[in-house]
Amino acid sequence: MATVEIEYCVPCGFLERAEEIQHALLAGLGEELDRVALVTGDHGVLTVAVDDETVFDKEEDEYDVDGIVREVRGRL
């Protein structure tokens, strides 16, 4: 079982994207995850970490929900 944290920029309005990622992870991998937490941030952040290891960072990766789910699945 793994813990996923999705940190998103509140001032940028990234809550909807964070919720979209959270929903996709819970729908596809829910039984394999202990927790999928939304973490508020700022300065344009949108990252996904599995057990403290970053698997998606919008500064480096293209936003693709299916790709993020694949990355998380690969860490389980």
N, CA and C atoms as a LAMMPS dump frame, in Angstrom:
ITEM: TIMESTEP
0
ITEM: NUMBER OF ATOMS
228
ITEM: BOX BOUNDS ff ff ff
-5.0000000000000000e+02 5.0000000000000000e+02
-5.0000000000000000e+02 5.0000000000000000e+02
-5.0000000000000000e+02 5.0000000000000000e+02
ITEM: ATOMS id mol type element x y z
1 1 1 N 0.841 -1.183 0
2 1 2 C 0 0 0
3 1 3 C 0.886 1.246 0
4 2 1 N 0.438 2.259 -0.722
5 2 2 C 1.241 3.461 -0.879
6 2 3 C 0.437 4.699 -0.528
7 3 1 N 1.157 5.766 -0.239
8 3 2 C 0.566 7.073 0.024
9 3 3 C 0.916 8.002 -1.129
10 4 1 N -0.092 8.665 -1.663
11 4 2 C 0.104 9.608 -2.766
12 4 3 C -0.264 10.997 -2.268
13 5 1 N 0.6 11.967 -2.57
14 5 2 C 0.312 13.36 -2.261
15 5 3 C 0.324 14.17 -3.553
16 6 1 N -0.728 14.93 -3.726
17 6 2 C -0.856 15.816 -4.885
18 6 3 C -0.786 17.238 -4.348
19 7 1 N 0.323 17.913 -4.627
20 7 2 C 0.474 19.299 -4.193
21 7 3 C 0.093 20.203 -5.355
22 8 1 N -0.767 21.181 -5.07
23 8 2 C -1.27 22.051 -6.132
24 8 3 C -1.266 23.51 -5.683
25 9 1 N -1.112 24.393 -6.644
26 9 2 C -1.077 25.833 -6.394
27 9 3 C -2.501 26.365 -6.23
28 10 1 N -2.797 26.875 -5.044
29 10 2 C -4.119 27.441 -4.775
30 10 3 C -4.347 28.723 -5.579
31 11 1 N -3.423 29.713 -5.521
32 11 2 C -3.658 30.958 -6.266
33 11 3 C -3.786 30.744 -7.784
34 12 1 N -3.168 29.685 -8.309
35 12 2 C -3.216 29.421 -9.751
36 12 3 C -4.522 28.761 -10.174
37 13 1 N -5.292 28.282 -9.215
38 13 2 C -6.551 27.609 -9.531
39 13 3 C -6.363 26.173 -9.999
40 14 1 N -5.341 25.49 -9.493
41 14 2 C -5.065 24.113 -9.914
42 14 3 C -5.86 23.061 -9.14
43 15 1 N -6.802 23.49 -8.296
44 15 2 C -7.597 22.535 -7.527
45 15 3 C -8.326 21.552 -8.434
46 16 1 N -8.916 22.04 -9.518
47 16 2 C -9.667 21.16 -10.422
48 16 3 C -8.761 20.078 -11.013
49 17 1 N -7.557 20.446 -11.429
50 17 2 C -6.61 19.46 -11.959
51 17 3 C -6.222 18.453 -10.88
52 18 1 N -5.957 18.95 -9.663
53 18 2 C -5.586 18.063 -8.558
54 18 3 C -6.708 17.075 -8.26
55 19 1 N -7.94 17.558 -8.27
56 19 2 C -9.085 16.674 -8.033
57 19 3 C -9.25 15.659 -9.158
58 20 1 N -8.975 16.08 -10.381
59 20 2 C -9.053 15.162 -11.522
60 20 3 C -8.033 14.03 -11.369
61 21 1 N -6.825 14.365 -10.961
62 21 2 C -5.789 13.357 -10.73
63 21 3 C -6.202 12.444 -9.573
64 22 1 N -6.682 13.038 -8.485
65 22 2 C -7.098 12.261 -7.319
66 22 3 C -8.198 11.27 -7.7
67 23 1 N -9.189 11.729 -8.428
68 23 2 C -10.295 10.859 -8.843
69 23 3 C -9.794 9.703 -9.708
70 24 1 N -8.935 10 -10.679
71 24 2 C -8.406 8.958 -11.565
72 24 3 C -7.607 7.914 -10.787
73 25 1 N -6.815 8.376 -9.827
74 25 2 C -6.024 7.44 -9.019
75 25 3 C -6.915 6.563 -8.152
76 26 1 N -7.9 7.158 -7.51
77 26 2 C -8.787 6.38 -6.646
78 26 3 C -9.658 5.421 -7.459
79 27 1 N -10.098 5.845 -8.629
80 27 2 C -10.926 4.983 -9.477
81 27 3 C -10.132 3.804 -10.023
82 28 1 N -8.881 4.056 -10.386
83 28 2 C -8.087 3.008 -11.014
84 28 3 C -7.235 2.183 -10.071
85 29 1 N -6.817 2.778 -8.955
86 29 2 C -5.864 2.111 -8.059
87 29 3 C -6.292 2.139 -6.597
88 30 1 N -7.522 2.523 -6.328
89 30 2 C -7.984 2.755 -4.965
90 30 3 C -7.672 1.662 -3.967
91 31 1 N -7.789 0.407 -4.371
92 31 2 C -7.56 -0.699 -3.442
93 31 3 C -6.08 -0.893 -3.119
94 32 1 N -5.204 -0.282 -3.92
95 32 2 C -3.765 -0.436 -3.716
96 32 3 C -3.145 0.752 -2.981
97 33 1 N -3.973 1.747 -2.65
98 33 2 C -3.469 2.973 -2.046
99 33 3 C -3.995 3.145 -0.628
100 34 1 N -3.111 3.563 0.27
101 34 2 C -3.534 3.894 1.637
102 34 3 C -4.241 5.242 1.67
103 35 1 N -3.682 6.19 0.898
104 35 2 C -4.183 7.56 0.982
105 35 3 C -3.812 8.311 -0.284
106 36 1 N -4.724 9.158 -0.747
107 36 2 C -4.442 10.101 -1.828
108 36 3 C -4.822 11.468 -1.272
109 37 1 N -3.809 12.253 -0.889
110 37 2 C -4.03 13.52 -0.2
111 37 3 C -3.781 14.709 -1.117
112 38 1 N -4.634 15.726 -0.975
113 38 2 C -4.421 16.996 -1.644
114 38 3 C -3.688 17.912 -0.682
115 39 1 N -2.595 18.516 -1.146
116 39 2 C -1.757 19.38 -0.321
117 39 3 C -1.712 20.756 -0.981
118 40 1 N -2.1 21.775 -0.247
119 40 2 C -2.11 23.122 -0.82
120 40 3 C -0.693 23.665 -0.949
121 41 1 N -0.488 24.44 -1.995
122 41 2 C 0.81 25.049 -2.25
123 41 3 C 0.624 26.36 -2.985
124 42 1 N 1.732 26.891 -3.493
125 42 2 C 1.697 28.133 -4.249
126 42 3 C 2.845 28.145 -5.251
127 43 1 N 3.103 29.272 -5.855
128 43 2 C 4.196 29.45 -6.827
129 43 3 C 4.088 28.503 -8.022
130 44 1 N 2.867 28.181 -8.442
131 44 2 C 2.672 27.402 -9.657
132 44 3 C 2.894 25.91 -9.533
133 45 1 N 2.963 25.395 -8.316
134 45 2 C 3.27 23.978 -8.106
135 45 3 C 2.094 23.074 -8.508
136 46 1 N 2.415 21.979 -9.147
137 46 2 C 1.496 20.861 -9.347
138 46 3 C 2.376 19.621 -9.452
139 47 1 N 2.436 18.875 -8.356
140 47 2 C 3.277 17.687 -8.311
141 47 3 C 2.493 16.512 -7.745
142 48 1 N 2.953 15.307 -8.099
143 48 2 C 2.392 14.078 -7.545
144 48 3 C 3.563 13.259 -7.021
145 49 1 N 3.456 12.837 -5.76
146 49 2 C 4.508 12.035 -5.146
147 49 3 C 3.914 10.751 -4.574
148 50 1 N 4.639 9.654 -4.762
149 50 2 C 4.273 8.365 -4.192
150 50 3 C 5.312 8.046 -3.126
151 51 1 N 4.844 7.907 -1.887
152 51 2 C 5.75 7.642 -0.766
153 51 3 C 6.956 8.583 -0.805
154 52 1 N 6.677 9.868 -0.971
155 52 2 C 7.675 10.958 -0.969
156 52 3 C 8.598 10.981 -2.187
157 53 1 N 8.327 10.182 -3.212
158 53 2 C 9.117 10.201 -4.449
159 53 3 C 8.267 10.841 -5.549
160 54 1 N 8.735 11.958 -6.094
161 54 2 C 7.981 12.679 -7.12
162 54 3 C 7.917 11.872 -8.413
163 55 1 N 6.674 11.685 -8.906
164 55 2 C 6.47 10.963 -10.165
165 55 3 C 5.932 11.884 -11.253
166 56 1 N 5.463 13.086 -10.86
167 56 2 C 4.993 14.074 -11.821
168 56 3 C 5.263 15.456 -11.271
169 57 1 N 5.793 16.321 -12.135
170 57 2 C 6.008 17.722 -11.8
171 57 3 C 5.68 18.525 -13.052
172 58 1 N 4.702 19.4 -12.969
173 58 2 C 4.269 20.121 -14.171
174 58 3 C 5.371 20.965 -14.785
175 59 1 N 6.405 21.287 -14.01
176 59 2 C 7.536 22.043 -14.546
177 59 3 C 8.384 21.188 -15.495
178 60 1 N 8.313 19.872 -15.346
179 60 2 C 9.149 18.966 -16.143
180 60 3 C 8.351 18.039 -17.055
181 61 1 N 7.098 17.774 -16.7
182 61 2 C 6.302 16.785 -17.409
183 61 3 C 5.06 17.422 -18.015
184 62 1 N 4.587 16.831 -19.123
185 62 2 C 3.35 17.28 -19.739
186 62 3 C 2.175 16.74 -18.937
187 63 1 N 1.16 17.581 -18.718
188 63 2 C -0.008 17.175 -17.943
189 63 3 C -0.809 16.14 -18.716
190 64 1 N -0.868 14.93 -18.191
191 64 2 C -1.607 13.822 -18.796
192 64 3 C -2.064 12.914 -17.653
193 65 1 N -3.339 12.963 -17.336
194 65 2 C -3.853 12.216 -16.192
195 65 3 C -3.569 10.719 -16.339
196 66 1 N -3.798 10.164 -17.524
197 66 2 C -3.538 8.738 -17.734
198 66 3 C -2.059 8.415 -17.53
199 67 1 N -1.19 9.298 -17.982
200 67 2 C 0.243 9.105 -17.789
201 67 3 C 0.626 9.154 -16.318
202 68 1 N -0.013 10.029 -15.562
203 68 2 C 0.255 10.123 -14.123
204 68 3 C -0.179 8.842 -13.437
205 69 1 N -1.347 8.314 -13.793
206 69 2 C -1.814 7.056 -13.216
207 69 3 C -0.839 5.934 -13.539
208 70 1 N -0.328 5.898 -14.77
209 70 2 C 0.666 4.865 -15.14
210 70 3 C 1.926 4.99 -14.304
211 71 1 N 2.385 6.218 -14.09
212 71 2 C 3.588 6.434 -13.272
213 71 3 C 3.368 5.963 -11.836
214 72 1 N 2.21 6.281 -11.282
215 72 2 C 1.915 5.842 -9.921
216 72 3 C 1.829 4.314 -9.871
217 73 1 N 1.137 3.724 -10.828
218 73 2 C 1.015 2.262 -10.883
219 73 3 C 2.402 1.609 -10.925
220 74 1 N 3.321 2.202 -11.638
221 74 2 C 4.676 1.667 -11.749
222 74 3 C 5.45 1.711 -10.452
223 75 1 N 4.997 2.532 -9.498
224 75 2 C 5.67 2.639 -8.202
225 75 3 C 5.073 1.71 -7.131
226 76 1 N 3.976 1.045 -7.49
227 76 2 C 3.299 0.181 -6.527
228 76 3 C 3.855 -1.226 -6.526
